[in-house]
Amino acid sequence: MTELIGVVHVPALPGAPKNGLSLKDCIRLAVADAKALERGGADAVIVENFHDYPFRADAVEPHVVAALTAVCLAIRSAVGCTLGVNVLRNDAAAALGIAVACDAAFIRVNVHTGAMLTDQGVVTGRADETMRLRRSLGAEHVRVMADVLVKHAVPLGPLRLEDAVRDAVERGLADAIIVTGGATGLPARREDVETAVAASTAPVFVGSGVTAGNVDAFVPPAAGVIAGSWLKHEGSIGNPVDPARVRQLREAIDRRA
């Protein structure tokens, strides 16, 4: 079955420039979104500190790890679907630690291999550190889902998508590949998804811009989709998750299965 992963965009956490809520309220809103995603038919939810911008290029502060752990534990207690973690911009070690503490099944890593030029500067993949940490924690069950040529970024030099995919899977040992458009809410190109599927021995997911109206362009060949913005009320990223929109996307995916 094609997997639908819904995104929980956690409100700006304490310490973030845009923070205006207590941690308790951040948790309450995040849990409400997770419940709405599950109610609409999502197979999994991925929790990310989406509103903590400007993001750190790599490691976040300890209080961010603590806060996200509290959020994930609350969600884990509230829903039965699969749980994932993404610590922006690229703190795979923190995401993996949170996943182990909260019984999450996967993490998302924006730059797992190679290097990308972003608004945070140069973000460098640390596949060697991430996979060794996973092994040392006995957490091989936690999937590493790796973006390739991730949104809001450009490679430092010429790089073919198929080569980036092979590097992430064969040399970086990623368990799944994520293909995106150029920015949040922008869809990937179908030809990019097809190229990634042809190059990868791991499942390929579409990670941005998926809607009930365009999912036919991606499923198949994609093994699943990660959806966030469109699942909110009126499709506005600042609004709560709308279970009816989740259901629309779920039904659109199932019609393609």
C-alpha positions as a Markdown table, in Angstrom:
| # | Residue | x | y | z |
|---|---|---|---|---|
| 1 | Met | 0.0 | 0.0 | 0.0 |
| 2 | Thr | 1.2 | 3.5 | -0.8 |
| 3 | Glu | 2.2 | 5.2 | 2.4 |
| 4 | Leu | 0.8 | 8.6 | 3.4 |
| 5 | Ile | 3.0 | 10.5 | 5.9 |
| 6 | Gly | 1.4 | 13.6 | 7.3 |
| 7 | Val | 3.6 | 16.4 | 8.8 |
| 8 | Val | 3.1 | 17.9 | 12.2 |
| 9 | His | 4.5 | 21.4 | 12.0 |
| 10 | Val | 5.2 | 22.1 | 15.7 |
| 11 | Pro | 4.7 | 25.8 | 16.6 |
| 12 | Ala | 7.8 | 27.8 | 17.3 |
| 13 | Leu | 9.3 | 26.3 | 20.4 |
| 14 | Pro | 10.5 | 28.2 | 23.5 |
| 15 | Gly | 13.8 | 29.9 | 22.5 |
| 16 | Ala | 12.9 | 30.3 | 18.8 |
| 17 | Pro | 12.6 | 33.9 | 17.5 |
| 18 | Lys | 8.9 | 33.4 | 16.5 |
| 19 | Asn | 7.9 | 31.7 | 19.8 |
| 20 | Gly | 4.7 | 33.0 | 21.3 |
| 21 | Leu | 3.4 | 29.9 | 23.2 |
| 22 | Ser | 4.3 | 27.9 | 26.2 |
| 23 | Leu | 5.7 | 24.4 | 25.6 |
| 24 | Lys | 2.5 | 23.1 | 27.0 |
| 25 | Asp | 0.5 | 24.9 | 24.3 |
| 26 | Cys | 3.0 | 23.8 | 21.6 |
| 27 | Ile | 2.4 | 20.2 | 22.7 |
| 28 | Arg | -1.3 | 20.6 | 22.8 |
| 29 | Leu | -1.5 | 21.9 | 19.2 |
| 30 | Ala | 0.9 | 19.3 | 17.9 |
| 31 | Val | -1.1 | 16.5 | 19.4 |
| 32 | Ala | -4.3 | 17.9 | 17.9 |
| 33 | Asp | -2.7 | 17.9 | 14.4 |
| 34 | Ala | -1.4 | 14.4 | 14.9 |
| 35 | Lys | -4.9 | 13.2 | 15.9 |
| 36 | Ala | -6.4 | 14.9 | 12.9 |
| 37 | Leu | -3.9 | 13.3 | 10.6 |
| 38 | Glu | -4.6 | 9.8 | 12.0 |
| 39 | Arg | -8.3 | 10.4 | 11.8 |
| 40 | Gly | -8.1 | 11.4 | 8.2 |
| 41 | Gly | -6.2 | 8.2 | 7.3 |
| 42 | Ala | -2.5 | 9.0 | 7.5 |
| 43 | Asp | -0.3 | 5.9 | 7.9 |
| 44 | Ala | 2.3 | 7.9 | 9.8 |
| 45 | Val | 3.1 | 11.4 | 11.2 |
| 46 | Ile | 6.4 | 13.1 | 11.1 |
| 47 | Val | 7.1 | 15.7 | 13.7 |
| 48 | Glu | 9.3 | 18.7 | 12.8 |
| 49 | Asn | 10.3 | 22.0 | 14.3 |
| 50 | Phe | 9.1 | 23.8 | 11.2 |
| 51 | His | 8.4 | 27.2 | 12.8 |
| 52 | Asp | 11.8 | 27.5 | 14.6 |
| 53 | Tyr | 13.4 | 29.5 | 11.7 |
| 54 | Pro | 16.0 | 30.8 | 11.1 |
| 55 | Phe | 17.3 | 27.3 | 11.4 |
| 56 | Arg | 20.7 | 26.1 | 12.6 |
| 57 | Ala | 22.8 | 24.6 | 9.8 |
| 58 | Asp | 23.4 | 21.5 | 11.8 |
| 59 | Ala | 23.1 | 20.9 | 15.6 |
| 60 | Val | 20.2 | 22.4 | 17.5 |
| 61 | Glu | 20.4 | 23.5 | 21.1 |
| 62 | Pro | 19.8 | 20.9 | 23.9 |
| 63 | His | 16.5 | 22.7 | 24.9 |
| 64 | Val | 15.2 | 22.1 | 21.4 |
| 65 | Val | 16.0 | 18.4 | 21.6 |
| 66 | Ala | 14.2 | 18.2 | 25.0 |
| 67 | Ala | 11.2 | 20.1 | 23.8 |
| 68 | Leu | 10.8 | 18.0 | 20.7 |
| 69 | Thr | 11.2 | 14.8 | 22.8 |
| 70 | Ala | 8.3 | 16.0 | 25.0 |
| 71 | Val | 6.2 | 16.7 | 21.9 |
| 72 | Cys | 6.9 | 13.3 | 20.4 |
| 73 | Leu | 6.2 | 11.5 | 23.6 |
| 74 | Ala | 2.8 | 13.2 | 23.9 |
| 75 | Ile | 2.0 | 12.3 | 20.3 |
| 76 | Arg | 3.2 | 8.7 | 20.8 |
| 77 | Ser | 0.7 | 8.5 | 23.6 |
| 78 | Ala | -2.1 | 10.0 | 21.7 |
| 79 | Val | -2.0 | 8.2 | 18.3 |
| 80 | Gly | -1.4 | 4.7 | 17.2 |
| 81 | Cys | 0.1 | 5.4 | 13.8 |
| 82 | Thr | 3.8 | 5.3 | 12.9 |
| 83 | Leu | 5.9 | 8.2 | 14.2 |
| 84 | Gly | 8.8 | 10.0 | 12.6 |
| 85 | Val | 11.1 | 12.9 | 13.5 |
| 86 | Asn | 12.8 | 15.6 | 11.5 |
| 87 | Val | 15.0 | 18.1 | 13.3 |
| 88 | Leu | 15.6 | 21.1 | 11.1 |
| 89 | Arg | 17.7 | 22.1 | 9.4 |
| 90 | Asn | 19.9 | 19.0 | 9.5 |
| 91 | Asp | 20.4 | 17.5 | 13.0 |
| 92 | Ala | 20.2 | 13.8 | 12.2 |
| 93 | Ala | 21.9 | 12.9 | 15.5 |
| 94 | Ala | 19.2 | 14.8 | 17.5 |
| 95 | Ala | 16.4 | 13.2 | 15.4 |
| 96 | Leu | 17.8 | 9.7 | 15.9 |
| 97 | Gly | 18.1 | 10.3 | 19.7 |
| 98 | Ile | 14.6 | 11.5 | 19.9 |
| 99 | Ala | 13.4 | 8.6 | 17.7 |
| 100 | Val | 15.0 | 6.1 | 20.1 |
| 101 | Ala | 13.6 | 7.8 | 23.2 |
| 102 | Cys | 10.1 | 8.0 | 21.7 |
| 103 | Asp | 9.8 | 4.7 | 19.9 |
| 104 | Ala | 9.7 | 6.4 | 16.5 |
| 105 | Ala | 10.1 | 4.4 | 13.3 |
| 106 | Phe | 12.0 | 6.8 | 11.1 |
| 107 | Ile | 13.8 | 10.1 | 10.7 |
| 108 | Arg | 14.1 | 12.5 | 7.8 |
| 109 | Val | 17.5 | 13.9 | 7.0 |
| 110 | Asn | 17.6 | 16.9 | 4.5 |
| 111 | Val | 21.2 | 16.4 | 3.6 |
| 112 | His | 22.4 | 12.9 | 4.3 |
| 113 | Thr | 25.3 | 12.7 | 1.7 |
| 114 | Gly | 27.1 | 15.4 | -0.2 |
| 115 | Ala | 26.7 | 19.2 | 0.5 |
| 116 | Met | 24.1 | 21.8 | -0.4 |
| 117 | Leu | 24.1 | 25.6 | -0.4 |
| 118 | Thr | 21.2 | 26.8 | 1.6 |
| 119 | Asp | 20.0 | 29.9 | 3.4 |
| 120 | Gln | 21.8 | 28.5 | 6.4 |
| 121 | Gly | 25.1 | 28.4 | 4.5 |
| 122 | Val | 26.7 | 25.2 | 3.3 |
| 123 | Val | 24.9 | 22.1 | 4.9 |
| 124 | Thr | 27.0 | 19.0 | 4.8 |
| 125 | Gly | 25.8 | 15.4 | 5.0 |
| 126 | Arg | 27.1 | 13.3 | 7.8 |
| 127 | Ala | 25.9 | 9.9 | 6.8 |
| 128 | Asp | 29.0 | 8.3 | 8.4 |
| 129 | Glu | 28.1 | 9.8 | 11.8 |
| 130 | Thr | 24.4 | 9.1 | 11.5 |
| 131 | Met | 24.7 | 5.4 | 10.6 |
| 132 | Arg | 27.4 | 4.7 | 13.1 |
| 133 | Leu | 25.3 | 6.4 | 15.8 |
| 134 | Arg | 22.3 | 4.3 | 14.8 |
| 135 | Arg | 24.4 | 1.2 | 15.0 |
| 136 | Ser | 25.8 | 2.1 | 18.4 |
| 137 | Leu | 22.3 | 2.8 | 19.8 |
| 138 | Gly | 21.0 | -0.6 | 18.5 |
| 139 | Ala | 18.5 | 1.4 | 16.5 |
| 140 | Glu | 18.7 | -0.3 | 13.0 |
| 141 | His | 14.9 | -0.5 | 13.1 |
| 142 | Val | 14.7 | 3.4 | 12.7 |
| 143 | Arg | 14.6 | 4.1 | 9.0 |
| 144 | Val | 16.7 | 6.9 | 7.6 |
| 145 | Met | 14.7 | 8.7 | 4.9 |
| 146 | Ala | 17.1 | 11.0 | 3.0 |
| 147 | Asp | 16.3 | 13.9 | 0.8 |
| 148 | Val | 18.2 | 14.2 | -2.4 |
| 149 | Leu | 18.8 | 17.7 | -3.9 |
| 150 | Val | 16.6 | 18.9 | -1.2 |
| 151 | Lys | 14.2 | 21.9 | -1.4 |
| 152 | His | 15.5 | 25.4 | -0.4 |
| 153 | Ala | 19.0 | 24.4 | -1.6 |
| 154 | Val | 21.2 | 24.0 | -4.6 |
| 155 | Pro | 24.2 | 21.7 | -5.0 |
| 156 | Leu | 27.7 | 23.2 | -4.8 |
| 157 | Gly | 28.5 | 21.9 | -8.3 |
| 158 | Pro | 27.0 | 20.0 | -11.2 |
| 159 | Leu | 25.3 | 16.9 | -9.8 |
| 160 | Arg | 22.9 | 14.6 | -11.6 |
| 161 | Leu | 19.9 | 13.5 | -9.6 |
| 162 | Glu | 20.5 | 9.8 | -10.3 |
| 163 | Asp | 24.1 | 10.1 | -9.0 |
| 164 | Ala | 22.9 | 11.8 | -5.8 |
| 165 | Val | 20.3 | 9.0 | -5.3 |
| 166 | Arg | 22.9 | 6.3 | -5.7 |
| 167 | Asp | 25.3 | 8.0 | -3.3 |
| 168 | Ala | 22.6 | 8.3 | -0.7 |
| 169 | Val | 21.5 | 4.7 | -0.9 |
| 170 | Glu | 24.6 | 2.8 | -1.8 |
| 171 | Arg | 27.3 | 4.8 | 0.0 |
| 172 | Gly | 25.1 | 6.6 | 2.6 |
| 173 | Leu | 23.0 | 3.5 | 3.4 |
| 174 | Ala | 19.7 | 5.5 | 3.4 |
| 175 | Asp | 16.6 | 3.3 | 3.8 |
| 176 | Ala | 14.4 | 5.6 | 1.6 |
| 177 | Ile | 14.8 | 8.5 | -0.7 |
| 178 | Ile | 12.8 | 11.7 | -0.7 |
| 179 | Val | 12.3 | 13.9 | -3.9 |
| 180 | Thr | 10.9 | 17.4 | -3.5 |
| 181 | Gly | 10.2 | 20.5 | -5.5 |
| 182 | Gly | 12.3 | 23.7 | -5.1 |
| 183 | Ala | 10.5 | 25.0 | -1.9 |
| 184 | Thr | 7.9 | 24.1 | 0.7 |
| 185 | Gly | 4.6 | 23.5 | -1.0 |
| 186 | Leu | 6.0 | 23.2 | -4.5 |
| 187 | Pro | 5.5 | 19.8 | -6.2 |
| 188 | Ala | 8.4 | 17.7 | -7.4 |
| 189 | Arg | 8.6 | 17.0 | -11.2 |
| 190 | Arg | 7.3 | 13.6 | -12.2 |
| 191 | Glu | 10.4 | 13.0 | -14.3 |
| 192 | Asp | 12.6 | 13.5 | -11.2 |
| 193 | Val | 10.5 | 11.0 | -9.3 |
| 194 | Glu | 10.9 | 8.5 | -12.2 |
| 195 | Thr | 14.6 | 9.1 | -12.4 |
| 196 | Ala | 15.0 | 8.6 | -8.6 |
| 197 | Val | 12.9 | 5.3 | -8.8 |
| 198 | Ala | 15.0 | 4.0 | -11.6 |
| 199 | Ala | 18.3 | 4.8 | -9.8 |
| 200 | Ser | 17.3 | 3.6 | -6.3 |
| 201 | Thr | 17.1 | 0.2 | -4.7 |
| 202 | Ala | 15.3 | 1.9 | -1.8 |
| 203 | Pro | 11.7 | 3.2 | -1.8 |
| 204 | Val | 11.2 | 6.7 | -3.1 |
| 205 | Phe | 8.8 | 9.2 | -1.6 |
| 206 | Val | 7.6 | 12.6 | -2.8 |
| 207 | Gly | 8.2 | 15.1 | -0.1 |
| 208 | Ser | 6.6 | 18.4 | -1.1 |
| 209 | Gly | 3.6 | 19.9 | -2.9 |
| 210 | Val | 1.4 | 16.8 | -3.0 |
| 211 | Thr | -2.3 | 17.4 | -3.2 |
| 212 | Ala | -5.4 | 15.3 | -3.9 |
| 213 | Gly | -5.4 | 16.9 | -7.3 |
| 214 | Asn | -1.9 | 16.1 | -8.4 |
| 215 | Val | -1.1 | 12.8 | -6.6 |
| 216 | Asp | -1.9 | 10.9 | -9.9 |
| 217 | Ala | 1.4 | 12.3 | -11.2 |
| 218 | Phe | 3.4 | 10.6 | -8.5 |
| 219 | Val | 1.6 | 7.4 | -7.5 |
| 220 | Pro | 2.9 | 5.2 | -8.9 |
| 221 | Pro | 5.9 | 5.2 | -9.3 |
| 222 | Ala | 6.5 | 6.7 | -5.8 |
| 223 | Ala | 6.2 | 4.3 | -2.8 |
| 224 | Gly | 4.6 | 7.1 | -0.7 |
| 225 | Val | 4.1 | 10.8 | -0.1 |
| 226 | Ile | 4.9 | 13.2 | 2.7 |
| 227 | Ala | 2.3 | 15.9 | 2.9 |
| 228 | Gly | 2.0 | 19.0 | 5.1 |
| 229 | Ser | 0.8 | 22.4 | 3.7 |
| 230 | Trp | -2.1 | 21.1 | 1.7 |
| 231 | Leu | -3.5 | 19.1 | 4.6 |
| 232 | Lys | -4.2 | 22.3 | 6.6 |
| 233 | His | -7.5 | 24.1 | 6.6 |
| 234 | Glu | -7.7 | 26.1 | 3.4 |
| 235 | Gly | -4.3 | 24.8 | 2.5 |
| 236 | Ser | -2.6 | 27.4 | 4.6 |
| 237 | Ile | 0.4 | 26.2 | 6.5 |
| 238 | Gly | -0.3 | 28.3 | 9.6 |
| 239 | Asn | -3.7 | 26.6 | 10.1 |
| 240 | Pro | -4.5 | 23.4 | 11.9 |
| 241 | Val | -4.7 | 20.1 | 10.0 |
| 242 | Asp | -8.1 | 19.5 | 8.3 |
| 243 | Pro | -9.1 | 15.8 | 8.6 |
| 244 | Ala | -11.3 | 16.1 | 5.6 |
| 245 | Arg | -8.3 | 17.1 | 3.4 |
| 246 | Val | -6.3 | 14.2 | 4.8 |
| 247 | Arg | -9.2 | 11.9 | 3.8 |
| 248 | Gln | -9.3 | 13.4 | 0.3 |
| 249 | Leu | -5.6 | 12.7 | -0.2 |
| 250 | Arg | -5.9 | 9.2 | 1.3 |
| 251 | Glu | -8.8 | 8.4 | -1.0 |
| 252 | Ala | -6.9 | 9.8 | -4.0 |
| 253 | Ile | -3.9 | 7.7 | -3.2 |
| 254 | Asp | -5.9 | 4.6 | -2.7 |
| 255 | Arg | -7.6 | 5.0 | -6.1 |
| 256 | Arg | -4.1 | 4.7 | -7.6 |
| 257 | Ala | -3.1 | 1.7 | -5.7 |
